[in-house]
Amino acid sequence: MSDGDRAQVVAKFEKNSREEIWVSLDDFRGRKIINIRVHYKGETGEWLPGKQGIAMSVERYRDLAQAILQLGERLQHDGLLRTADR
């Protein structure tokens, strides 16, 4: 990403002891994109973006949200997702 591109980190969560997943709203070539990317700690301790991830147009947000909801339903159906009371 160039200096003209800006990332607005919306959420972060731990993937494992060495990596985090960052969800951000970025500018890329003058367009807003949703960026979901694995970050890792560099030698100096700073978080750096890795190659693993996905970037998509914000116009695809509703499709992504629907897919996440369907995934949650499937995980619950298969007994792989704990409910809040368990």
C-alpha positions in Angstrom: 0.0 0.0 0.0 1.3 3.4 -0.9 1.4 6.4 1.5 -1.7 7.8 -0.3 -3.6 4.6 0.7 -5.2 4.7 4.2 -6.3 1.8 6.3 -9.0 2.1 9.0 -8.6 -1.0 11.3 -12.1 -2.0 12.4 -11.3 -5.2 14.4 -8.4 -7.4 15.3 -8.3 -10.9 16.9 -5.7 -13.5 17.6 -5.2 -16.2 15.1 -2.5 -18.0 17.1 0.4 -17.0 19.4 2.3 -15.3 16.5 -0.4 -13.9 14.3 -3.5 -11.7 14.3 -6.3 -11.2 11.8 -7.1 -7.6 11.0 -10.3 -6.4 9.5 -10.0 -3.0 7.9 -11.5 -0.5 5.5 -8.8 0.5 3.0 -8.4 2.8 0.0 -6.9 1.1 -3.0 -6.4 2.9 -6.2 -9.1 5.4 -5.2 -11.7 2.8 -4.2 -12.8 1.6 -0.8 -12.1 -2.1 -0.1 -12.7 -4.5 2.8 -9.4 -6.1 3.8 -9.3 -9.2 6.0 -5.6 -10.0 6.4 -3.3 -12.0 8.6 -0.6 -9.9 10.3 2.6 -11.1 12.0 5.1 -9.5 14.3 8.3 -8.4 12.5 11.8 -8.5 14.0 11.3 -5.1 15.6 8.0 -6.1 17.2 5.8 -4.2 14.7 2.8 -5.8 13.1 3.2 -6.5 9.4 0.7 -7.6 6.8 1.2 -11.1 5.5 0.2 -12.6 2.2 -2.8 -14.5 3.6 -6.0 -12.6 3.4 -8.8 -11.3 1.2 -9.6 -7.9 -0.2 -12.9 -7.1 -1.8 -15.0 -4.2 -2.9 -17.3 -2.7 -0.2 -20.2 -3.5 -2.6 -19.6 -7.2 -1.7 -20.1 -6.6 2.0 -23.7 -7.9 2.1 -22.6 -11.1 0.4 -19.8 -11.6 2.9 -22.1 -10.9 5.8 -24.6 -13.4 4.5 -21.9 -16.0 4.0 -20.7 -15.5 7.6 -24.3 -16.0 8.9 -24.7 -19.1 6.8 -21.4 -20.4 8.2 -22.5 -19.8 11.8 -25.8 -21.7 11.1 -23.8 -24.6 9.7 -21.3 -24.6 12.6 -24.2 -24.6 15.1 -26.0 -27.4 13.2 -22.9 -29.5 13.2 -22.3 -28.8 17.0 -19.0 -27.0 16.3 -20.1 -23.6 17.6 -20.6 -23.1 21.3 -23.6 -21.0 22.3 -23.2 -18.1 24.7 -24.6 -20.2 27.7 -22.2 -23.1 27.3 
